[in-house]
Amino acid sequence: MKRRGEANTQRRLAASVLKIGQTRVWFDPEALDEINSAMTRGDVRKYIGLGYIKKRPKIGNSRGRIRKRHAQKAKGRQKGQGKRRGSANARLGKKSKWMVKIRGQRSLLKHLRDSEKISKTVYRKVYRLAKAGSFKHKAHLITYLRSKAE
């Protein structure tokens, strides 16, 4: 950011003293003649103390929009077909899907056995069927049990 009437040496020295990049150094336009006379780091420090040389603020990317988007995604929004890249298995692996499914089915079976809605023999038989992947989901398992009860 070199301007007319400004020496590069002073900008370089100021950047070094302030421990910032040269583009972040700000010179007071009314004190340029004085700043140009600065030849040492000590002179530059003096002008920093007087407020003729300052640091420009850092410019960063705002995360506000991203935070808002993450909050919406946590609620299950913005996950439609158009937002998806990759297959269902790429988004959540086969093993993870299986673990979620089988744990749900097994916990349901244990609950039904403990509350004595199904016998231990039925529990064992259906547990093996679940392990074999016979049921798509818990509702499917319940419909199977109902059909066998009748």
TIDO-295226 format. One line per field, with one value per atom (N, C-alpha, C): z, y, x; residue in one letter; atom name. Coordinates in Angstrom, 3 decimals, always signed. Layout:
# residues N
Z = c(Z:...)
Y = c(Y:...)
X = c(X:...)
code = c(a:...)
site = c(CA:...)
This chain:
# residues 150
Z = c(+0.000:+0.000:+0.000:-0.991:-1.063:-1.602:-0.943:-1.382:-1.759:-2.438:-2.819:-1.587:-1.649:-0.552:+0.627:+0.375:+1.483:+1.124:+2.054:+1.794:+2.221:+1.454:+1.732:+2.989:+3.257:+4.409:+5.708:+5.854:+7.080:+7.259:+6.157:+6.226:+6.660:+6.088:+6.430:+7.889:+8.347:+9.750:+10.697:+10.353:+11.206:+11.292:+10.156:+10.134:+11.023:+10.975:+11.788:+13.275:+13.631:+15.032:+15.572:+14.768:+15.198:+15.076:+14.409:+14.178:+13.398:+12.305:+11.402:+9.970:+9.012:+7.602:+7.186:+6.116:+5.665:+5.245:+4.764:+4.313:+5.479:+6.705:+7.872:+8.584:+8.082:+8.704:+8.184:+9.108:+8.739:+9.123:+8.159:+8.421:+8.434:+9.384:+9.442:+8.233:+7.360:+6.142:+6.429:+7.576:+7.883:+8.441:+8.858:+9.457:+8.555:+7.267:+6.360:+6.261:+6.274:+6.173:+7.363:+8.554:+9.763:+9.699:+9.277:+9.211:+8.220:+7.091:+6.079:+6.631:+7.650:+8.234:+9.182:+9.534:+10.448:+9.724:+10.296:+9.656:+10.514:+11.801:+12.693:+13.304:+13.912:+14.610:+15.779:+16.411:+17.529:+17.084:+15.901:+15.346:+15.082:+14.528:+14.211:+15.493:+16.545:+17.844:+18.394:+18.225:+18.699:+17.996:+16.669:+15.918:+16.228:+16.590:+17.027:+18.335:+19.230:+20.518:+20.337:+19.361:+19.085:+18.358:+17.829:+17.126:+15.652:+15.105:+13.674:+12.864:+13.520:+12.883:+13.745:+13.092:+13.826:+13.065:+13.785:+13.152:+12.600:+11.399:+10.893:+11.512:+11.749:+12.329:+11.343:+11.904:+11.075:+10.406:+9.186:+8.474:+8.392:+8.991:+8.970:+8.337:+8.162:+7.625:+8.780:+8.643:+9.679:+9.701:+10.901:+11.014:+11.363:+11.433:+11.827:+10.938:+9.620:+8.674:+8.793:+9.010:+9.123:+10.385:+11.485:+12.747:+12.583:+11.878:+11.652:+10.837:+9.797:+8.955:+9.751:+10.604:+11.424:+12.378:+12.946:+13.851:+13.107:+11.869:+11.066:+10.736:+10.409:+10.079:+11.293:+12.473:+13.699:+13.904:+13.429:+13.517:+12.405:+11.461:+10.369:+9.103:+9.061:+7.843:+6.895:+5.665:+4.658:+4.401:+4.455:+4.196:+3.057:+2.233:+1.144:+0.031:-0.989:-2.094:-2.748:-2.903:-3.586:-2.818:-1.519:-0.691:-0.578:-1.096:-0.867:-1.952:-1.517:-2.439:-1.966:-2.823:-2.422:-2.089:-2.119:-1.872:-0.400:-0.101:+1.287:+2.129:+1.529:+2.255:+2.478:+1.604:+1.789:+2.916:+3.040:+4.071:+5.458:+5.526:+6.778:+6.377:+6.856:+6.420:+6.690:+5.967:+6.112:+7.537:+8.090:+9.434:+10.468:+10.338:+11.283:+11.207:+9.977:+9.801:+10.464:+10.232:+10.821:+12.338:+12.916:+14.374:+14.963:+14.338:+14.822:+14.786:+13.676:+13.481:+14.473:+14.576:+15.400:+16.886:+17.292:+18.711:+19.109:+18.205:+18.466:+18.587:+17.669:+17.676:+18.916:+19.261:+20.433:+21.731:+21.841:+23.072:+23.180:+22.051:+22.049:+22.498:+21.949:+22.332:+23.823:+24.356:+25.790:+26.643:+26.196:+26.931:+26.948:+25.779:+25.686:+26.539:+26.564:+27.381:+28.872:+29.276:+30.699:+31.210:+30.328:+30.734:+30.523:+30.171:+30.002:+28.953:+27.911:+26.796:+25.800:+25.811:+25.016:+25.917:+25.591:+26.402:+26.027:+26.839:+26.586:+25.290:+25.001:+23.775:+22.535:+22.585:+21.470:+21.331:+22.477:+22.484:+21.770:+22.123:+21.566:+20.058:+19.644:+18.216:+17.404:+17.918:+17.197:+17.228:+18.326:+18.440:+17.310:+17.062:+15.992:+14.619:+14.449:+13.183:+12.953:+14.040:+13.946:+13.563:+14.164:+13.861:+12.392:+11.848:+10.441:+9.491:+10.043:+9.204:+8.618:+9.291:+8.761:+8.837:+9.753:+9.972:+9.510:+8.794:+8.293:+9.422:+10.364:+11.465:+12.608:+13.687:+14.884:+14.587:+13.786:+13.458:+12.728:+11.860:+11.129:+12.105:+13.089:+14.111:+14.911:+15.287:+16.071:+15.262:+13.973:+13.136:+13.012:+12.936:+12.893:+14.189:+15.331:+16.627:+16.739:+16.274:+16.327:+15.453:+14.264:+13.352:+13.919:+14.661:+15.259:+16.500:+17.177:+18.392:+18.016:+16.828:+16.430:+16.004)
Y = c(-1.190:+0.000:+1.250:+1.341:+2.505:+3.692:+4.819:+6.053:+7.077:+8.140:+9.187:+9.860:+10.158:+10.872:+9.977:+8.685:+7.749:+6.821:+6.646:+5.777:+4.353:+3.413:+2.004:+1.552:+2.167:+1.790:+1.939:+3.056:+3.305:+2.268:+1.917:+0.905:-0.440:-0.802:-2.062:-2.082:-0.996:-0.902:-0.972:-0.227:-0.205:-1.591:-2.302:-3.656:-4.578:-4.424:-5.254:-4.957:-3.664:-3.267:-3.724:-3.560:-3.916:-5.426:-6.155:-7.597:-7.935:-7.191:-7.423:-7.333:-7.629:-7.485:-6.020:-5.709:-4.321:-3.717:-4.542:-4.004:-3.563:-4.037:-3.659:-2.417:-1.827:-0.620:+0.591:+1.447:+2.681:+3.883:+4.805:+6.061:+7.190:+8.109:+9.306:+10.178:+10.467:+11.238:+12.638:+13.215:+14.573:+14.584:+13.410:+13.355:+12.627:+12.537:+11.783:+12.370:+13.686:+14.305:+13.914:+13.924:+13.530:+12.052:+11.222:+9.776:+9.486:+10.210:+10.002:+10.278:+11.134:+11.451:+10.345:+9.409:+8.313:+7.353:+7.172:+6.300:+5.079:+5.117:+4.010:+3.421:+2.252:+1.621:+2.491:+3.143:+4.041:+5.173:+5.748:+6.816:+6.271:+5.078:+4.459:+4.223:+3.737:+3.520:+4.829:+5.909:+7.223:+7.625:+7.410:+7.786:+6.865:+5.611:+4.696:+5.225:+5.648:+6.217:+7.483:+8.293:+9.531:+9.262:+8.061:+7.702:+8.018:+8.344:+8.612:+7.318:+6.255:+4.935:+3.989:+3.261:+2.337:+1.027:+0.017:-1.256:-1.147:-1.650:-1.786:-3.050:-3.089:-4.304:-5.475:-6.677:-7.882:-8.019:-8.489:-8.743:-10.252:-10.744:-12.181:-12.459:-13.737:-14.139:-14.313:-13.729:-13.853:-15.276:-15.858:-17.216:-17.225:-16.038:-15.946:-16.762:-16.629:-17.356:-18.863:-19.257:-20.681:-21.249:-20.501:-20.958:-21.162:-20.221:-20.313:-21.568:-21.822:-22.996:-24.284:-24.332:-25.530:-25.762:-24.660:-24.778:-25.365:-24.911:-25.427:-26.911:-27.260:-28.663:-29.562:-29.050:-29.822:-30.120:-29.230:-29.446:-30.367:-30.710:-31.592:-30.856:-29.547:-28.781:-28.839:-28.390:-28.245:-29.559:-30.665:-31.955:-32.684:-31.927:-32.513:-33.072:-33.581:-34.254:-33.366:-32.091:-31.175:-30.882:-31.116:-30.842:-32.047:-33.199:-34.428:-34.673:-35.041:-35.454:-36.837:-37.810:-39.162:-40.016:-41.313:-42.270:-42.271:-42.948:-43.069:-43.752:-44.710:-45.428:-44.564:-43.583:-42.671:-41.687:-41.313:-40.346:-40.989:-42.233:-42.996:-44.437:-44.989:-46.303:-47.413:-48.497:-49.649:-50.189:-50.257:-50.819:-49.930:-48.609:-47.691:-47.815:-47.893:-48.050:-49.335:-50.412:-51.700:-51.619:-50.988:-50.893:-50.140:-49.023:-48.235:-49.082:-49.803:-50.603:-51.769:-52.529:-53.751:-53.416:-52.335:-51.945:-51.571:-50.858:-50.500:-51.723:-52.656:-53.875:-54.723:-54.842:-55.659:-55.037:-53.710:-53.072:-53.220:-53.152:-53.369:-54.793:-55.767:-57.169:-57.390:-56.796:-56.939:-56.331:-55.172:-54.506:-55.400:-55.977:-56.846:-58.105:-58.674:-59.870:-59.543:-58.427:-58.042:-57.675:-57.080:-56.739:-57.924:-59.077:-60.342:-60.280:-59.495:-59.448:-60.558:-61.019:-62.196:-63.157:-64.425:-65.445:-65.470:-66.176:-66.265:-67.028:-68.020:-68.806:-67.951:-67.173:-66.269:-65.212:-64.680:-63.680:-64.223:-65.466:-66.055:-66.255:-66.738:-67.003:-65.702:-64.685:-63.409:-62.686:-62.857:-62.270:-62.794:-64.108:-64.710:-64.201:-64.023:-63.476:-62.055:-61.290:-59.904:-59.901:-60.800:-60.880:-61.236:-62.033:-62.440:-61.324:-60.232:-59.102:-59.244:-60.007:-60.256:-59.034:-58.116:-56.979:-55.678:-54.870:-53.599:-52.591:-52.624:-51.649:-52.186:-51.407:-51.871:-52.114:-51.240:-51.402:-52.721:-53.085:-54.351:-55.524:-55.422:-56.452:-56.608:-55.483:-55.511:-56.154:-55.814:-56.412:-57.925:-58.350:-59.785:-60.458:-59.853:-60.429:-60.483:-59.460:-59.420:-60.521:-60.695:-61.710:-63.122:-63.319:-64.619:-64.859:-63.796:-63.917:-64.361:-63.998:-64.315:-65.736)
X = c(+0.824:+0.000:+0.865:+1.690:+2.576:+1.799:+1.982:+1.321:+2.379:+1.945:+2.888:+3.482:+4.752:+5.407:+5.721:+5.798:+6.017:+7.169:+8.096:+9.243:+8.924:+9.452:+9.230:+9.955:+11.109:+11.926:+11.149:+10.435:+9.669:+8.560:+7.925:+6.860:+7.443:+8.589:+9.247:+9.667:+10.257:+10.685:+9.492:+8.439:+7.241:+6.619:+6.565:+6.004:+6.827:+8.128:+9.011:+8.840:+8.745:+8.584:+7.228:+6.185:+4.824:+4.545:+5.463:+5.323:+4.057:+3.885:+2.746:+3.259:+2.388:+2.747:+2.744:+3.440:+3.562:+2.227:+1.317:+0.026:-0.849:-0.532:-1.345:-0.823:+0.258:+0.803:+0.028:-0.421:-1.143:-0.301:-0.138:+0.567:-0.437:-0.267:-1.115:-0.777:-1.754:-1.444:-0.908:-1.293:-0.819:+0.602:+1.103:+2.437:+3.431:+3.135:+3.999:+5.404:+5.519:+6.848:+7.710:+7.111:+7.860:+8.233:+7.271:+7.523:+8.650:+8.685:+9.731:+11.120:+11.206:+12.517:+12.999:+12.122:+12.497:+13.434:+14.624:+15.610:+15.954:+15.582:+15.934:+14.672:+14.818:+13.702:+13.251:+14.203:+13.876:+12.963:+13.257:+12.396:+10.989:+10.943:+9.646:+8.854:+9.539:+8.870:+8.316:+9.065:+8.620:+7.303:+7.243:+6.039:+4.859:+5.188:+4.118:+3.538:+4.407:+3.976:+3.146:+3.500:+2.752:+1.432:+1.280:+0.037:+0.073:+1.260:+1.385:+1.418:+1.886:+1.931:+1.096:+0.187:-0.697:-0.853:-1.378:-1.728:-3.138:-3.330:-4.702:-5.293:-6.611:-7.202:-7.142:-7.082:-7.086:-8.443:-8.429:-9.687:-9.854:-10.917:-11.186:-12.527:-12.826:-14.130:-15.101:-16.280:-17.299:-17.833:-17.961:-18.490:-19.973:-20.577:-21.979:-22.902:-22.716:-23.574:-23.360:-22.105:-21.797:-22.418:-22.341:-22.939:-24.439:-25.062:-26.509:-26.837:-26.021:-26.249:-26.071:-25.051:-24.820:-25.988:-26.520:-27.673:-28.864:-29.083:-30.197:-29.987:-28.726:-28.440:-28.634:-28.324:-28.530:-30.006:-30.870:-32.317:-32.818:-31.925:-32.311:-32.687:-32.497:-32.795:-31.590:-31.821:-30.765:-30.025:-30.754:-30.120:-30.823:-31.523:-32.302:-31.430:-32.090:-31.417:-30.367:-30.683:-29.769:-28.502:-28.491:-27.314:-26.393:-26.815:-26.069:-25.042:-23.840:-22.781:-22.333:-22.393:-22.000:-23.210:-22.980:-24.056:-24.441:-25.535:-25.984:-24.910:-24.224:-23.173:-21.940:-21.741:-20.608:-20.923:-22.191:-22.589:-22.619:-23.069:-23.055:-22.766:-21.667:-21.207:-22.206:-22.055:-22.959:-22.932:-21.732:-21.586:-22.277:-22.101:-22.743:-24.259:-24.783:-26.234:-26.718:-25.967:-26.329:-26.320:-25.288:-25.171:-26.361:-26.737:-27.880:-29.144:-29.334:-30.542:-30.603:-29.532:-29.550:-29.629:-28.972:-29.039:-30.454:-31.139:-32.533:-33.420:-33.231:-34.046:-33.760:-32.491:-32.129:-32.629:-32.535:-33.024:-34.540:-35.255:-36.708:-37.031:-36.303:-36.524:-36.279:-35.217:-34.911:-36.010:-36.508:-37.598:-38.846:-39.183:-40.363:-40.200:-38.994:-38.731:-38.811:-38.187:-38.174:-39.560:-40.383:-41.758:-42.711:-42.162:-42.886:-43.989:-43.759:-44.709:-44.387:-43.125:-42.751:-41.976:-42.063:-41.366:-39.879:-39.116:-37.676:-37.384:-38.215:-37.992:-38.272:-39.369:-39.697:-38.598:-38.152:-37.082:-35.858:-35.468:-34.255:-34.394:-35.586:-35.833:-35.794:-36.493:-36.571:-35.223:-34.475:-33.138:-32.253:-32.333:-31.534:-31.978:-33.298:-33.804:-33.297:-33.301:-32.807:-31.329:-30.585:-29.155:-28.944:-29.835:-29.740:-30.151:-30.703:-31.102:-32.487:-33.346:-34.689:-35.598:-35.318:-36.219:-35.567:-36.384:-35.869:-35.705:-36.646:-36.646:-37.489:-37.605:-38.331:-39.805:-40.397:-41.822:-42.053:-41.123:-41.212:-41.150:-40.253:-40.103:-41.402:-42.011:-43.259:-44.385:-44.487:-45.536:-45.323:-44.090:-43.781:-44.261:-43.938:-44.359:-45.875:-46.556:-48.031:-48.630:-48.047:-48.574:-48.351:-47.246:-46.973:-47.844:-48.243:-49.077:-50.497:-50.945:-52.336:-52.519)
code = c(m:m:m:k:k:k:r:r:r:r:r:r:g:g:g:e:e:e:a:a:a:n:n:n:t:t:t:q:q:q:r:r:r:r:r:r:l:l:l:a:a:a:a:a:a:s:s:s:v:v:v:l:l:l:k:k:k:i:i:i:g:g:g:q:q:q:t:t:t:r:r:r:v:v:v:w:w:w:f:f:f:d:d:d:p:p:p:e:e:e:a:a:a:l:l:l:d:d:d:e:e:e:i:i:i:n:n:n:s:s:s:a:a:a:m:m:m:t:t:t:r:r:r:g:g:g:d:d:d:v:v:v:r:r:r:k:k:k:y:y:y:i:i:i:g:g:g:l:l:l:g:g:g:y:y:y:i:i:i:k:k:k:k:k:k:r:r:r:p:p:p:k:k:k:i:i:i:g:g:g:n:n:n:s:s:s:r:r:r:g:g:g:r:r:r:i:i:i:r:r:r:k:k:k:r:r:r:h:h:h:a:a:a:q:q:q:k:k:k:a:a:a:k:k:k:g:g:g:r:r:r:q:q:q:k:k:k:g:g:g:q:q:q:g:g:g:k:k:k:r:r:r:r:r:r:g:g:g:s:s:s:a:a:a:n:n:n:a:a:a:r:r:r:l:l:l:g:g:g:k:k:k:k:k:k:s:s:s:k:k:k:w:w:w:m:m:m:v:v:v:k:k:k:i:i:i:r:r:r:g:g:g:q:q:q:r:r:r:s:s:s:l:l:l:l:l:l:k:k:k:h:h:h:l:l:l:r:r:r:d:d:d:s:s:s:e:e:e:k:k:k:i:i:i:s:s:s:k:k:k:t:t:t:v:v:v:y:y:y:r:r:r:k:k:k:v:v:v:y:y:y:r:r:r:l:l:l:a:a:a:k:k:k:a:a:a:g:g:g:s:s:s:f:f:f:k:k:k:h:h:h:k:k:k:a:a:a:h:h:h:l:l:l:i:i:i:t:t:t:y:y:y:l:l:l:r:r:r:s:s:s:k:k:k:a:a:a:e:e:e)
site = c(N:CA:C:N:CA:C:N:CA:C:N:CA:C:N:CA:C:N:CA:C:N:CA:C:N:CA:C:N:CA:C:N:CA:C:N:CA:C:N:CA:C:N:CA:C:N:CA:C:N:CA:C:N:CA:C:N:CA:C:N:CA:C:N:CA:C:N:CA:C:N:CA:C:N:CA:C:N:CA:C:N:CA:C:N:CA:C:N:CA:C:N:CA:C:N:CA:C:N:CA:C:N:CA:C:N:CA:C:N:CA:C:N:CA:C:N:CA:C:N:CA:C:N:CA:C:N:CA:C:N:CA:C:N:CA:C:N:CA:C:N:CA:C:N:CA:C:N:CA:C:N:CA:C:N:CA:C:N:CA:C:N:CA:C:N:CA:C:N:CA:C:N:CA:C:N:CA:C:N:CA:C:N:CA:C:N:CA:C:N:CA:C:N:CA:C:N:CA:C:N:CA:C:N:CA:C:N:CA:C:N:CA:C:N:CA:C:N:CA:C:N:CA:C:N:CA:C:N:CA:C:N:CA:C:N:CA:C:N:CA:C:N:CA:C:N:CA:C:N:CA:C:N:CA:C:N:CA:C:N:CA:C:N:CA:C:N:CA:C:N:CA:C:N:CA:C:N:CA:C:N:CA:C:N:CA:C:N:CA:C:N:CA:C:N:CA:C:N:CA:C:N:CA:C:N:CA:C:N:CA:C:N:CA:C:N:CA:C:N:CA:C:N:CA:C:N:CA:C:N:CA:C:N:CA:C:N:CA:C:N:CA:C:N:CA:C:N:CA:C:N:CA:C:N:CA:C:N:CA:C:N:CA:C:N:CA:C:N:CA:C:N:CA:C:N:CA:C:N:CA:C:N:CA:C:N:CA:C:N:CA:C:N:CA:C:N:CA:C:N:CA:C:N:CA:C:N:CA:C:N:CA:C:N:CA:C:N:CA:C:N:CA:C:N:CA:C:N:CA:C:N:CA:C:N:CA:C:N:CA:C:N:CA:C:N:CA:C:N:CA:C:N:CA:C:N:CA:C:N:CA:C:N:CA:C:N:CA:C:N:CA:C:N:CA:C:N:CA:C:N:CA:C:N:CA:C:N:CA:C:N:CA:C:N:CA:C:N:CA:C:N:CA:C:N:CA:C:N:CA:C:N:CA:C:N:CA:C:N:CA:C:N:CA:C)
